[in-house]
């Protein structure tokens, strides 16, 4: 798809945000739960200010900024300001371990890094305490880049690091340093799960982001009267485009995950919220047991990141009868793909899982083997360092019923935990290389909310002892922390099937279950 086609399908999302600010400058736009929000005029002014100050500090269009700050208002403004300055945000998880982190840095070659001061401290002067807390952090302070730090300057923060608060200082901008909106320009880079040997980085452009936001328009009830609560950027952005208020929950001081029950308690003023199915299940249990009071104004709950089962929806409707539910199907590479209401899913009587029709612009086809193949203007430009993508194979088996996509299962062995897609083939060779391991196979045991418990089955070398303890120690060094198994089981053999005697995952799952 050429630049003109992308521009015709969706305007640049930053220009859409500026237009929204012109329409409703004094309306609430973005804030933390329980705090006064920025108005649309204040938000766009601060974004322009960040872009100007980045340029004044030497930032240039095309620069990549490694980003490791937990979601908050300042983080969102810094993300938007960096893109407005013509830069690329590279989201990175500091907990992946030093080796994988180094591989990812080598692939993206960032010129800048934005990091929480606490990470400089725990990966530098207090690295032993970080290890005691189970954190195997890379040495952020030694990265050969220009640094930006969030929070107070703590020991280990590079001396030339720029405070985020300096970039965000509140003063009305005179003009803007935003670059011309080139739809082909890089905007976001997001890593998929991977091993130290082959990290994969999804590259989204300003055009693909704008097209994704355009595809969301009109598919939710978000509007100027709505108040969305979520920490998810790709849900908050559509809310801002629609003129809604976006509130972000607060993270624990040292935590990287928001407690779902605490999040639900903060929803009293919200009309809209986003949950993963697993987090919603935790909230529903608390509601059913009387430990949580239903939010009074919540009218729409979006669900995504994992399959949304009818069992979960039945519980949700019983516990939250005044709320409608919206199931969103997508991938890191292309989001959204399809959306459908909870009512439609519950009314479906056929075989498979109805995803709804593809959103406007997305083209879906079924390959000869039944795999769902996708393309469209919101498809990423490709994986960094690899040829451009024209379409993507999802690994899901599907069929059409009218214009509705019906998911029939997974072609690949992908597993899902929370928001993370886990591909065992990426990790098993690295696990098998650990001393004492003869063979390793990862499988997922599904639960009723569409999440999966990850089980690692290993065949140990004869004479090996304490293999489970060794794996617990060494696995964080060879694979994503988000993919670490819940259980490790030593088995005598892995079942095989076929003439090639490949591991029989179905038989293994049956035995483990």
N, C-alpha and C positions, 0 to 999 in steps of 0.2 A: 504494500500500500504506500503510495507516494505522499509527500507532505501536504499537497493540496487536498487530497482525500481526507486525511486526518483532520486538517483544519476545518473542513466542511462538516465533519461529524461532531466535533466538540471544540469549543473555544478553550484557550489555555486556562487552567484552573485558577491561577493567580489573578488573571484578568476577570474571571467570573467572581472571585472574592471581592475585588475592587468595585465591580459593578454592584454587588450586593451592599457594600458599604455606602455607595452613592444613594441606593434606594432606601436604606434604613440605617443611617449613620449612628443613631443613638440606641439602637436595639442591642440587648445583651448577646454577646457572641461566644466568648470562651473564658472559662474560669475553672477553679478547683471547687469541689463540693464544699459548701459551707462558706465560700468566700465570694466577694463581689466580683463579677465577671468584667472583662474588657468589653467595651462596645465594639461594633463592627468598625467604626472610624478609628478607635484606638488600636485595634488589632492590625488593620492594614497600615496604619502609620508606623507602628513598631516593626512590622515586617520590612517596610521600606528603610527604616532607620538601621536595622541589622544589615541589610544589603549594603547601604552606604558605608557603614563602619567596617564591614568586612573588606570592602574595596580599599578603604583608607589604610587598612592594616596589611595590605599586600595580597589579598585574595583575588584570584583572577578567574574569569569564566573558564569552565572545564576542570577546575580544581575539584578533587574528591576529598570529602570530609568524613573521616571515620567517626561514627556516632555511637556513643555508649553512655547515654543519659536516660534514666527512667522517665516514662511519660509524665509530663507536667506542662503547665502553661508555657514556661520559659523554653522547654524543649521543643514544643510545637512551633513557637515563634522563631526559634533558631533554625529549625528544619525549613520552614517556609522562607525565611530570610536568605538562607544559603541557596535555595533553588532560585529565588528571585535574583540573586547575584550571579546566576549562571553556573552554579556549582552542582555537585552531585552528593547526596547523602548516602553513606554506606553504613547500613545498620549492621552492627556486629555484637555478638554475645560474648562478654569477657570471660564467661565461665566455661568456654569450650576447651580450655587447656592451652598451654603455651605453644605446643607443636602445631596444632591445627590453626591456632590464631596466627602464628607466623606464616603458615602456608597461605592463609587468606590475605594477609597483608601483602605478601609477595605477589599475589594475583591482582589485587586492586591498585597497589602502589599509591596510597593516599598522600596528599600534600599537607593535610590538616587532620587534627583529631580533636573531638569534643568529648570530654570525659568528666565524670564526677570526681571531685577531689578525694573522696573516700577510696576510690580505686587506686589512685596514685599512692595513697598511704598504705593500703593493704597489699599492694604489689611491689612496694618499695621498702621503706623503713620497717613496716610491721608485717613483712611477708610470712614470718613464722606464725603469727597469729592468724593470718589468712588461711594458711595451710591447716591450722588447728580447727578452723571453722569449716573445713572441707572445701576451701576455695583454692583452686590451682590457677592463679592469675598470671597473665603475661606481664612483663615489666613495662607498663604504660609510659612511665617517665623517660624510658630510653628510646622510644620510637623516634626516628629521625624525621619529624614533621613539625609544623607549627602547632602549638597547643592552645586549646581553649578549655578552661575548667569551670565546672559548675559547683557552687558552694564556696565556703571559706577556703582560703589557701592553706592547705595542710602540708606537713612535711612530705617530701617526695614529689610535690608539684613542681614541674620545671620552672626555672626562674623567669623565663620569658613568656609564660603562659598568660593568655588574655582572659580575664574574668568574664563569664557570661553576662553578669550584671552590667559590665561596662558596655557590652554590645547592645544591651537592652535598655540602657538608661532612658528615662522618660523625658523626651523633649521633641517637640514637633519637628518632623523632618522637612528640610527645604529641598523639594524635588525627590527623585528616587534614582538609585543606581541599578534598577532592574534591567536586565538584558532583554533584547528582542526575543519574543516567545517563539523559539524554534521547536516545532513539535518533535523533531528528531533528536533534540539534545537530551543527554542523560539527565535524569532527575533523582532516581532512587536505585540503589543496588541492595539486594536482599539475598543472603546466603541460604541455600537449601541445606538439609542435613547432608553430611558428607564426612569422609575420612580424611586423614592427613594427606593421603596420596592424591586425592582428586576433589578438592572443594569446588562447588558449583555456585556461581553468582548470577542471579536473575537481574537483568537490567531493564528498568522501566524508564521510558522517556516522558517528557512533558505531554506529548501527544497521547501515549497509552494511558497515562493517569487521567487526562482530561476525558478520554473516551470512556474509561471506566466509571467516572463520576456521572457522565451524561447517561450511561446505561442505568444508573441507579435512580435517575430522576423519574418521579412519578410512580415508582414501584413500592415506595413506603409512604406512610402518612406524615413524614417529616415536613414541616412548614414553619412559617414565622411564629405560630403559636405553640410550637413543640419545644420540649426540653429533654435532650438526650444525655444520658449518663453512660460513659464508656471511656476506657483508656486506649481503645483501638483507633489508630490514625485513619484507617480506611473505612471506618464507620463515622468518625467525627467529621471528616472532610465533606461527605455528602450532606451532613446536617448543616454545615456552614453554607454550602452552596444553596440550600433550601431556605436559608434565613432563620434557622432554628438556633436555640441556645445549646451549647455543648459544654457539659461539666465533666471534669475528670476526677476520679477517685484518688485518694492519697495512698501511696505505698507505705508499708512499714519502714521505719528508719533504716533497717539493714536488710529488708526483704526484697525479693524480686518477683513476688507473686501476691496479688490482692486476694485477701480472704473473701470468698463468695458471700458468706453470711454478713460480714461487715459491709461489703459492697451493697447487698440488698437493703440493709438498714439505712443506707444513704440515699435511697430512691424516693423518699417521701414527696419531694417536689418534682420528680421526673415524670414525664409522660412517655418516654421511650428509653429502652436500655438494650444492651447487647450482652449475651452470655454464650459461652461454649456449652454444649449439651452436658458435659460433665459437671461444670460449675452450677448450671441450673438444677441438676439432680441434687446437689448438696443443699441448695436453697429450698427445694421442694420438700426434702426430708425435714428440714427445720420448720417449715410451715405446717407440715402434717403432724409434727410432734408438738406444735404449739410454742416452739421456742422463738418464733419469728412472726411478726405481724405483717399482713399483706400490705404492700405500698398502696396508698389510697388513690393516686392519680395515674398509675401506669396503664397505658392503653395499648402499647405495642412493644413486644419483645422480639428482637432479631436473634436468630441462632445460626451459628456457623462454626467452621473449623473441624467438624466431624459430622457423621450422619445423624440426622434428627429422626429418632425412631417414633413410631406411633405409641409405643408404651410410655415414652417420656411425655409426649404431647397429651395423652389422656390424663396423666398425673397433673400436668401443668394446667390444663383446663379446669380440673377439679379444684385445684388450690388457688388459681388466679382466674376466676370465671369472667372477670371484666376486661381481661387482656386478650388481644389477638397475638398470634405468633407468626413469624415470618422466617422460613427456612431458606438460607442462602447457600448456594453451591458455587464453589470457585476454587482456584488454585493460586499459589504465589505467582505463577506465570501469567494468569489471566483471571481477573476478578472485576465484577461478578460474571458468572456464566448463566445461572438460572436462579429464579426465586419462585417460591410458592407459599401459600398461606398454610397455617396449621390446619385450618378447616378443610382445605382441599386435600391435604395429605390423609387426614382421618377419614374423608369420604371415599378415598380411592379403594377399590375392591379387587384390583388385579394383582398380578405377580410383580414383584419388584418395588422399588422406592421411587415415587414420583418427585422429580426435581422442579417441575414447572417448565414452561417454554423458555427457550434461550432469550436473554435480554436483548433489546434492540442493538443491532450491529454484530452480535456474536453469531457465527455460522457453525453449526454442529452437523457432523455426518458420522455414520456408523461404518467402520471398516469391515472387510469381508469376514474377519474373525470376531466381529461383534464389539470391537473396542471403540470408545467414543473419541472422536478427533475434533479439535476445536480450532477456530481462527477468528480473527476480527480485529478492529482497531485498538481494543484494549489488551491485546496480546503483547507481552514484553517483546523488546527488540531481539532478545536472545540471551544466551549465557555468555558472560564476559570471556573473551578470548576464543569464542567459537563462532561458526557461521550464523548469520541472521536466521531467525525462525519465521516461517510463513504459516505454520500450523503446529499444533502440539498434540501428541498422543497422551491421553489422560491415564492410561493403565486401568480404566474402569470399563466394564462391559455394560452396554446400554441398548435400549431400543426406543423407538418412537411410538407413542399412542396419540394420534392426531399430531398436534404441535408440541406435546409434552414429552420431555425426556424422562425415560424410566430407567433408573439405575438397576442393573442386574447382578452386581457383584464386582470384585476386583480381578482384573486379568493378572496383575502383578501381585507380588506378595507384600505390598505396602501395608503398614500398620498405622493406626492413628492413636495418638495419646494427646488429649487436650487440643492445643492448636498446632501440634507438630505431626507432620507426616514422616514416618520412619521406614526406610527401605533397608531390609536386612542384608541384601546383597552388597551394600556399601560397607557394612561393618564386619561381616563374618570372616573374610580373609584376614583382616587385622587382628580379630580376636583369636583366630587359629594360630597366629604367629606368636602368641604369648606362651612362654615356657610352661610345659606341662599339659597343654591343650592339643589334643589330636584332631578333634573336629568340633565345630560350633555351628549351631543353627538357632536362629531367633524366630519365634512365632508369637502371634497375638491371640489371646483368649478374650473374645468380645463379652461385654457386659450389656445390661439392658438400656444404657443411655447412649450406646454407639461408640463408647470409648473402648480401649483395649488394654489389657494387662500384658506387659511384655515379659516373656519367659525365654531365658537363654538356656538351651540344652547343650551340654558339652560332654564329649567323650574324652576322658583323661588318658594321658600316656601312662602305661604301666609303671607303678612305683611312685607316681606323683601323689603328694600329700598336700592337704590344705589348699586344694585348687580353687575352691569357692572364695576363700579369704584372699588368695592372690589375685583373682579376677576382680574382686571388689576394689582392691588397691590400684590395679593397673589399668582397668578399663577407662577411667576418666582421662588417661593420657593418650588413648588411641581412637576415641570416638566422641561424638557430641554428648554433652551432659544430658541434653533433653531426650536422648535415645537410650540412656542406660537402662538395663533390664530391671524389672521389679523383682523377679525371682531368678536364681541360677540353680539349675538342677543338673546333677551329674548322672548320666545314663550309660548303660552298657553299650548301646549302639543306637544309631539314628536309623529309623526305618527308611527303606528305599523302594523305588518303584520303576517300572519300565526297563527297556533293554539297556538304557544308559545308566540305570541304577542311581538316578538323582534322588536327593533327599525327598521323602514323601511328607510334606509339611502337614497335609490333612491328617495323615495317620499319627504324626507326632502330636498335633493339637489334640486329637482324640485321646491319646494315651495320657497326656498331661492334664487334660480336663477331668 
